[in-house]
Amino acid sequence: MLKIENLNKTFGKKQIFANLDATFGDTGVTLIVGINGVGKTTLLDTILGISKYNSGTVEFNGLSSDQKKFKEQTFYVPSDFFLPEYMTGKEYSNFILKHYPNSNLAFFKKCSEWLGIKDSLNKTLETYSFGMKKKIQLAIMASSGTTLILADEIFNGLDFETTIFVQNLLDKMSQSAKIIIVSHEPSVIDFYSEDIRILNNKKLERMYGTSEAVIEKVKKEGNLNSKLCQMEKYFRTA
């Protein structure tokens, strides 16, 4: 179980989280939504210990992010990633997976086949397109054997067919692992509608409903609602 209690974090004078509390079960997919700049990526970074917080606690199965066992049980797919382009796909995947004691190289090869990058594993990463780089990250993620997976805009750069495949792959993986996704795509919201949290007013709020309901909720936050009202007024008077 991932448990966050009384989390407080600031950047300079700006407060990002204020006494944020959240509990996530051992399995299933949680989707985090919110307007740009509200702190969604920062929350993932904070859970993993990449970004430090001012006060509070973040624990996964009683472990803190600075413990080796925590790192062995968690995997992160960031929205922006920089791969060692001089390595081949095979070298890179072997290098990453050796850090995870429960990783499965045979399953990595199968995922690479499913994702259409098997024939490119002996090529250097500098020859990969953005979509291929995302796919090798996903294949490594799926075969890491970790029980907590965090992913930021995981479907960016994927074609329609691959998006559907990855959605179903994550659904299967979530039967034995906890997966937390940051996304703004309506199709993703509808697919993972069982546990949606909106980051708002420096806290996480549980939401229920369709993508339309979530979008309407997001519209009311920050400056978005004001901008939409101004736009409506402009077109009425133009």
C-alpha positions in Angstrom: 0.0 0.0 0.0 1.2 3.5 -0.9 0.4 6.0 1.9 0.9 9.8 1.9 0.2 11.7 5.0 0.3 15.5 5.7 2.5 16.1 2.6 3.7 19.7 2.3 5.9 21.0 -0.4 6.9 24.5 -1.6 8.9 25.9 -4.5 10.3 29.2 -3.2 7.2 31.0 -2.0 4.7 28.9 -3.9 3.0 26.1 -2.0 2.4 23.0 -4.2 0.9 20.6 -1.6 -0.7 21.5 1.7 -1.4 18.7 4.2 -2.1 16.3 1.3 -3.3 12.9 2.3 -3.8 9.9 0.0 -3.9 6.1 0.2 -3.6 3.8 -2.7 -4.4 0.1 -2.6 -2.0 -2.7 -3.6 -3.5 -3.3 -7.0 -5.6 -1.5 -9.7 -5.1 1.7 -11.7 -5.4 5.2 -10.3 -5.7 8.1 -12.7 -4.5 11.6 -11.6 -5.9 14.6 -13.5 -5.7 18.3 -13.1 -4.9 21.6 -14.9 -1.3 22.3 -16.2 1.1 23.5 -13.5 -1.0 22.2 -10.6 1.8 19.7 -9.6 0.8 16.3 -11.0 4.4 15.5 -12.2 5.8 16.9 -9.0 3.6 14.6 -7.0 5.0 11.5 -8.9 8.6 12.9 -8.4 7.9 13.4 -4.7 6.5 9.9 -4.2 9.7 8.5 -5.7 12.0 10.8 -3.8 13.2 12.6 -7.0 11.8 15.8 -5.6 12.1 16.5 -1.8 9.2 17.7 0.3 9.1 20.0 3.3 7.2 17.8 5.7 4.9 14.7 5.9 5.5 11.1 5.1 5.4 9.0 1.9 5.7 5.2 2.4 5.1 2.2 0.2 4.6 -1.0 2.1 6.3 0.7 5.1 9.3 1.7 3.0 10.6 5.2 2.3 12.0 6.3 -1.1 15.6 6.3 0.1 15.6 2.6 0.8 17.0 0.1 -1.7 14.0 -2.2 -1.4 11.7 0.7 -2.2 13.6 1.4 -5.4 13.5 -2.3 -6.4 9.7 -2.4 -6.1 9.0 0.8 -8.0 9.2 1.8 -11.7 8.7 5.3 -13.2 7.9 6.1 -16.8 8.4 10.0 -17.1 6.8 12.1 -19.8 10.3 13.4 -20.7 13.2 10.9 -20.8 16.7 11.0 -22.0 18.1 7.6 -23.0 21.8 6.7 -23.5 21.7 6.9 -27.3 25.1 5.1 -27.7 23.6 1.9 -26.3 21.6 -0.6 -28.2 18.1 -1.4 -27.2 19.3 -4.8 -25.9 22.1 -3.2 -23.9 19.9 -0.6 -22.4 17.1 -3.0 -21.4 19.6 -5.4 -19.8 21.3 -2.6 -17.9 17.9 -1.4 -16.4 16.4 -4.8 -15.7 19.4 -6.1 -13.8 18.5 -3.5 -11.1 15.2 -5.2 -10.5 15.4 -8.6 -8.7 12.0 -9.8 -10.0 12.5 -8.8 -13.6 11.7 -11.2 -16.4 13.9 -10.9 -19.5 11.8 -13.5 -21.4 8.7 -11.4 -20.9 10.7 -8.3 -22.1 11.4 -10.1 -25.3 7.7 -11.0 -25.7 6.6 -7.4 -25.0 9.2 -6.1 -27.6 7.6 -8.4 -30.1 4.1 -7.3 -29.3 5.2 -3.6 -29.4 7.0 -4.1 -32.8 10.5 -3.2 -31.7 12.0 -6.7 -31.4 13.9 -6.3 -34.7 15.4 -3.0 -33.5 16.9 -4.2 -30.2 20.4 -4.5 -31.8 20.3 -1.0 -33.1 21.5 2.0 -31.1 18.9 4.1 -29.3 19.9 7.2 -31.4 18.2 5.5 -34.4 14.9 5.1 -32.5 11.9 7.5 -33.1 10.2 9.0 -30.0 7.5 6.3 -30.3 10.1 3.5 -30.3 11.9 5.0 -27.3 8.5 5.1 -25.5 7.9 1.5 -26.5 11.1 0.2 -25.1 10.4 2.0 -21.9 7.0 0.3 -21.7 8.5 -3.1 -22.4 11.0 -2.7 -19.6 8.3 -1.4 -17.3 6.1 -4.4 -18.0 8.9 -6.9 -17.4 10.5 -5.2 -14.3 8.4 -7.2 -11.9 7.8 -4.1 -9.7 4.6 -3.7 -7.7 4.3 0.1 -7.9 4.4 1.8 -11.3 4.1 5.5 -11.8 3.6 6.9 -15.3 3.4 10.4 -16.6 1.5 10.9 -19.9 2.3 7.3 -20.7 0.4 7.3 -24.0 2.1 10.3 -25.6 3.8 9.4 -28.8 1.9 6.1 -29.3 -0.2 5.3 -32.3 -3.9 4.4 -31.9 -3.3 0.6 -32.0 -0.4 0.7 -29.5 -2.4 2.9 -27.2 -5.2 0.3 -27.1 -2.7 -2.5 -26.5 -0.9 -0.6 -23.7 -4.2 0.2 -22.0 -5.1 -3.5 -21.9 -1.5 -4.4 -20.9 -1.7 -2.1 -17.9 -5.1 -3.4 -17.0 -3.7 -7.0 -16.8 -0.6 -5.8 -14.9 -2.8 -3.9 -12.4 -4.2 -7.3 -11.1 -0.9 -7.8 -9.3 0.6 -4.3 -9.1 -0.5 -0.7 -8.3 -0.3 1.6 -11.3 -0.7 5.4 -11.0 -1.0 7.3 -14.2 -1.1 11.0 -14.9 -3.1 11.8 -18.1 -5.4 14.3 -19.6 -6.8 12.2 -22.5 -10.6 11.5 -22.4 -10.2 8.0 -23.7 -7.8 7.1 -20.9 -10.2 8.7 -18.3 -13.1 6.5 -19.6 -10.9 3.3 -19.7 -9.6 3.8 -16.1 -12.7 5.3 -14.5 -12.8 3.2 -11.3 -10.3 5.4 -9.4 -9.8 9.0 -10.6 -8.2 11.6 -8.4 -8.1 15.3 -9.3 -5.2 17.4 -8.0 -6.8 20.6 -6.9 -6.3 23.3 -4.2 -3.0 21.5 -3.2 -4.8 18.3 -2.4 -6.0 15.1 -4.1 -9.8 14.7 -4.4 -11.6 11.5 -5.4 -13.8 11.8 -8.4 -16.5 9.6 -10.0 -18.1 9.7 -13.5 -17.3 9.9 -17.2 -14.5 11.8 -18.9 -17.1 14.6 -19.6 -17.8 15.0 -15.9 -14.0 15.0 -15.1 -13.4 17.6 -17.9 -16.2 19.8 -16.6 -14.7 19.6 -13.1 -11.2 20.6 -14.5 -12.7 23.4 -16.4 -13.8 25.1 -13.2 -10.3 25.1 -11.8 -7.6 27.7 -12.1 -7.8 30.2 -14.9 -9.4 27.8 -17.4 -13.0 28.6 -16.6 -12.3 32.4 -16.8 -10.6 32.0 -20.2 -13.4 29.8 -21.5 -16.0 32.4 -20.4 -14.0 35.2 -22.1 -13.9 33.1 -25.3 -17.6 32.5 -25.2 -18.2 36.2 -24.8 -15.9 37.1 -27.6 -17.7 34.8 -30.1 -21.1 36.0 -29.1 -20.1 39.6 -29.7 -17.9 39.1 -32.8 
